[in-house]
Amino acid sequence: MNPYQNHSDSELIDLLIEGEKNAFEVLYQKYALDLYRFARKNIPLKEDCEEIVQDVFESLWVKRTGLQHLTALRPYLFKMVKYKIVDYLRHSLVRRKYEEHYLLFEDVYDNLTGQINEGIDFQTLLAKSIEELPTRCQTAFRLRISENMAYKDIAETMQISTKAVEKHISAALQHMRDAYANAYKASS
């Protein structure tokens, strides 16, 4: 049994500041499960929640000498988890945007490059097919590809609905598929 099991949080904080590992262990046993459950309400992956809790306790240990001002540990730990969750969600959003952007490029390039024959200049054909698009469609497509803007942001910039942006992007992709298919047939 841990000798600090019956100590109050403020006593455990004082011991933690002194570098007492047994006090840290008691705090971990006391709060880790509640912090994990809190994280699980916002994050679906069990492993990510476990990592957040571990990060919080690692940070607590590293910053222990600066905790003299701390009067209530529980709210402090939950606030740390909340900030970790926000960072996690922000990072997930960036990752999702990157994946979406990659899939769009993959759709434009990877699926179509298989159709490209040695007699077809890919870059010229791409530039020409973009130039052939209607102006609004071309603008939406360029904002998406060149500026990596989300559909919502493109809609706001162009002052159109998100659905209209989706239609413009879909039309641009279809036009490019058709252009490559026609170029491939002509070169065969």
C-alpha positions as CSV (number, residue, x, y, z in Angstrom):
1,M,0.0,0.0,0.0
2,N,1.2,3.5,-0.9
3,P,2.0,5.5,2.2
4,Y,0.3,8.6,0.7
5,Q,-3.0,6.9,-0.1
6,N,-5.0,8.9,2.6
7,H,-3.4,12.3,2.0
8,S,-5.4,15.2,0.6
9,D,-4.7,16.7,-2.8
10,S,-2.9,19.7,-1.4
11,E,-0.6,17.4,0.6
12,L,0.0,15.3,-2.4
13,I,0.8,18.4,-4.5
14,D,3.3,19.5,-1.9
15,L,4.9,16.1,-2.0
16,L,4.8,16.1,-5.8
17,I,6.6,19.4,-5.9
18,E,9.3,17.8,-3.8
19,G,9.6,15.0,-6.5
20,E,7.9,12.3,-4.4
21,K,7.0,9.5,-6.9
22,N,4.6,7.8,-4.6
23,A,2.5,11.0,-4.4
24,F,2.5,11.1,-8.1
25,E,1.4,7.5,-8.3
26,V,-1.5,8.2,-5.9
27,L,-2.6,11.1,-8.0
28,Y,-2.5,9.0,-11.1
29,Q,-4.5,6.2,-9.5
30,K,-7.0,8.8,-8.2
31,Y,-7.7,10.8,-11.4
32,A,-6.5,8.8,-14.5
33,L,-9.8,6.9,-15.0
34,D,-12.0,10.0,-14.6
35,L,-9.8,11.9,-17.0
36,Y,-9.9,9.0,-19.5
37,R,-13.7,8.9,-19.3
38,F,-13.9,12.6,-19.9
39,A,-11.6,12.3,-23.0
40,R,-13.7,9.4,-24.3
41,K,-16.8,11.6,-24.4
42,N,-15.1,13.7,-27.1
43,I,-12.7,11.3,-28.8
44,P,-13.8,7.9,-30.2
45,L,-10.4,6.1,-30.2
46,K,-9.5,4.5,-26.9
47,E,-5.8,4.6,-27.6
48,D,-5.9,8.4,-28.3
49,C,-7.7,9.0,-25.0
50,E,-5.1,6.9,-23.1
51,E,-2.3,8.9,-24.8
52,I,-3.9,12.2,-23.8
53,V,-4.2,11.1,-20.2
54,Q,-0.6,9.9,-20.2
55,D,0.5,13.3,-21.7
56,V,-1.3,15.2,-19.0
57,F,0.4,13.2,-16.2
58,E,3.7,13.5,-17.9
59,S,3.3,17.2,-18.1
60,L,2.2,17.3,-14.5
61,W,5.4,15.6,-13.5
62,V,7.6,17.8,-15.6
63,K,6.0,21.0,-14.4
64,R,5.7,19.9,-10.8
65,T,8.1,22.5,-9.4
66,G,5.8,25.3,-10.7
67,L,2.6,24.0,-9.0
68,Q,3.0,26.0,-5.7
69,H,0.1,28.2,-6.7
70,L,-2.2,25.3,-7.4
71,T,-5.1,25.0,-4.9
72,A,-7.5,22.6,-6.7
73,L,-5.9,19.7,-8.6
74,R,-9.0,18.1,-10.1
75,P,-10.2,21.2,-12.1
76,Y,-6.6,21.8,-13.2
77,L,-6.2,18.2,-14.6
78,F,-9.6,18.4,-16.3
79,K,-8.6,21.7,-17.9
80,M,-5.3,20.1,-19.1
81,V,-7.3,17.3,-20.7
82,K,-9.7,19.7,-22.3
83,Y,-6.9,21.6,-23.9
84,K,-5.3,18.3,-25.1
85,I,-8.7,17.4,-26.6
86,V,-8.9,20.7,-28.4
87,D,-5.4,20.2,-29.8
88,Y,-6.3,16.7,-30.8
89,L,-9.5,17.8,-32.6
90,R,-7.7,20.7,-34.3
91,H,-5.0,18.3,-35.5
92,S,-7.6,15.9,-36.7
93,L,-9.3,18.7,-38.7
94,V,-6.0,19.5,-40.3
95,R,-5.3,15.9,-41.0
96,R,-8.8,15.5,-42.5
97,K,-8.3,18.5,-44.8
98,Y,-5.0,17.1,-45.9
99,E,-6.6,13.8,-46.7
100,E,-9.4,15.5,-48.6
101,H,-6.9,17.5,-50.5
102,Y,-4.8,14.5,-51.2
103,L,-7.8,12.5,-52.4
104,L,-8.8,15.3,-54.7
105,F,-5.3,15.3,-56.2
106,E,-5.3,11.6,-56.4
107,D,-8.6,11.7,-58.3
108,V,-7.2,14.3,-60.7
109,Y,-3.7,12.9,-61.2
110,D,-3.5,9.3,-60.2
111,N,-6.6,8.0,-61.9
112,L,-5.9,10.0,-65.1
113,T,-2.2,9.4,-65.4
114,G,-2.9,5.7,-66.1
115,Q,-4.6,6.9,-69.3
116,I,-1.8,9.1,-70.4
117,N,0.2,7.8,-73.3
118,E,3.7,8.8,-74.2
119,G,2.3,11.1,-76.9
120,I,0.3,13.2,-74.4
121,D,1.9,16.1,-72.5
122,F,0.2,15.8,-69.1
123,Q,0.9,19.4,-67.9
124,T,-0.2,21.0,-71.2
125,L,-3.4,18.9,-71.2
126,L,-4.1,19.8,-67.6
127,A,-3.6,23.5,-68.1
128,K,-5.7,23.4,-71.3
129,S,-8.6,21.5,-69.7
130,I,-8.7,24.0,-66.7
131,E,-8.8,26.9,-69.2
132,E,-11.7,25.3,-71.0
133,L,-13.8,25.3,-67.8
134,P,-16.5,28.0,-67.3
135,T,-15.1,30.9,-65.3
136,R,-16.9,30.2,-62.0
137,C,-16.1,26.5,-62.3
138,Q,-12.4,27.3,-63.0
139,T,-12.3,29.7,-60.1
140,A,-13.7,27.2,-57.6
141,F,-11.3,24.5,-58.9
142,R,-8.3,26.7,-58.7
143,L,-9.2,27.9,-55.1
144,R,-9.5,24.2,-54.1
145,I,-6.3,23.0,-55.8
146,S,-4.0,26.0,-55.6
147,E,-5.2,27.6,-52.3
148,N,-6.2,24.3,-50.6
149,M,-9.4,26.1,-49.5
150,A,-12.3,24.1,-48.0
151,Y,-15.6,24.0,-49.9
152,K,-17.2,26.3,-47.2
153,D,-14.4,28.9,-47.6
154,I,-14.7,28.8,-51.4
155,A,-18.4,29.3,-51.1
156,E,-17.9,32.4,-48.9
157,T,-15.2,33.8,-51.2
158,M,-17.3,33.3,-54.4
159,Q,-20.6,34.2,-52.6
160,I,-22.3,30.9,-53.6
161,S,-23.6,27.9,-51.8
162,T,-21.4,25.0,-50.7
163,K,-23.5,22.8,-52.9
164,A,-22.7,25.0,-55.9
165,V,-19.0,24.7,-55.1
166,E,-19.4,20.9,-54.9
167,K,-21.0,20.9,-58.3
168,H,-18.3,23.1,-59.8
169,I,-15.5,20.9,-58.5
170,S,-17.4,17.7,-59.7
171,A,-17.9,19.3,-63.1
172,A,-14.2,20.3,-63.3
173,L,-13.1,16.7,-62.4
174,Q,-15.5,15.2,-64.9
175,H,-14.3,17.6,-67.6
176,M,-10.7,16.6,-66.9
177,R,-11.5,12.9,-67.0
178,D,-13.2,13.5,-70.4
179,A,-10.3,15.5,-71.7
180,Y,-7.8,12.8,-70.7
181,A,-10.0,10.1,-72.1
182,N,-10.3,12.0,-75.4
183,A,-6.5,12.7,-75.6
184,Y,-5.8,9.0,-74.9
185,K,-8.2,7.9,-77.6
186,A,-6.7,10.4,-80.1
187,S,-3.1,9.2,-79.4
188,S,-4.0,5.5,-79.7
